[in-house]
Amino acid sequence: MAIERAVYKTAKDRDGDITGLCQSGQLWSPRRKADAIRDIEGGAYRYYVPMKDGSKTPIRVVNGPNGKYLRSDWDQTERNNLDQLPDCTC
């Protein structure tokens, strides 16, 4: 069974692409994008964004035209909502 990790912040590059996931005070944080992708695809960990209503929006791996990236969709739009989380550093 996969261990769940809540994500409250994301690291981004100059173009706004997600480069890492963060949760203050956790030993795993920050987690670089490549490691998080490996965690998710390997089934060891599940990352999610906690919502105000108590639900959990999963972070998933997407195969894009420029390779794999991390994404969550909590508001039914085409945008990657991870971009809206506060910044952290990896």
Protein Blocks (a to p, Z undefined) as FASTA:
>chain_A
ZZddddfbdcddfkopafbdcdehiakbccdfklmmmmmmnomaccddddfkopacdddd
dddfkbccddddfkopabdfklmpccddZZ
